[in-house]
């Protein structure tokens, strides 16, 4: 019985240690993914073709970086995910826009 208790305590401690390290890793990964998506949006000129989505992605990414700096990794990962979604939407809108305009260089 004593061995089972010690084994349970050890497994619980290992689980807690592993779970505590996931926040910074996930947050950092999401931020880098969002930065890559924003760079792709920038490459297709999304700042002029899909300005709302593009600038929202930038602001979400800025907030994710700010929260990461305050060690709010869960919230940071959420904002980074929002930034990724908006950057992806900006890229899609910029590449499939039905509007043709000489001002936008299309």
N, C-alpha and C positions, 0 to 999 in steps of 0.2 A: 504494500500500500504506500509506503514511504517513497519508493522508487517512482511510482506513478505520479505522485504529487510533485516531486522534483522535476520529472520529465515535463509535466504540464506547465510548471513555472518557467522552465527553460524555454519551452516552445512559445509561451506567451511573451517572454522577454525578447526573443528573436523576432517574433512578429511585430512587436512594437518598434523595435529598432529599424526593421526594414520599412515599415510604413512611414516612419518619420523622415526618411530620406527621399521619399517619392515626390513630395511637394516641390522642392527646388528643381529637381530633375525634370519633372513634367512641365513646370512653368517655363523653364529655360528652353526646353524643346519646343513648346508651343510658340514662344516668342520668336525663335529662329525660323520656324515654319511660316509664321506670319510675315516676318521680314522678307523671306524669299517670295511669298505670294505678292507682297507689295512691290517688290522689285519687278516682278513679271507684269503687274498692272502698270507700273511706270513705263515699262518697255513698249507697251501698246498705246501709250499716250492717254491713259485713263483719266488723268487729271483734267483734261479738257472734254473728253467724250463721256465720262461718267464721274463728274466731280463729287456728287453727293457720296457715292460709295467709296471713292478713292480717299477723300478727306476724312470720312468717318473711320476708315481703316487706319489712317494715320493717327487719329486721335485715340482710338481704342488701343493701338500699339503703344502710344505715349503713356496712357494710363497703366497698361500692363507693366511697362518698364518702371514707372513710379511705384506701383504696388510691390513689385519685385524688390525694389530698393528698401522698402519698409518690411520685408520678410512676410508679406501677405501673399504667399505663394498660391493658395487656392484661388483667391480673387484674381491674381495676376494671370493664372492659367486661363480663367474664364474670359478675361478681357482679350488675351492673346488669341483665343479661339474666335471671339467676335471679330477681331481684326482680320484674321485669316478668312472668315466667311465674307466679310465686306470686300476685302481685296480680291477674292475670287469672283464675287459678283461684279466688281468694277472691271475686271479683266474680260469677263464674259460679255458685259454690256458694251464695252469699248470695241470688242471684236465682232459683235453681231448687231450693232446698232443699225436700224433700218433707215435712219435719217442721213441724207447726203447733203453736205454743206461745203461750199468752197472755202468758208472761213475755218473749217476744221481740217482742211487738207485732205478731204476724201475724194 
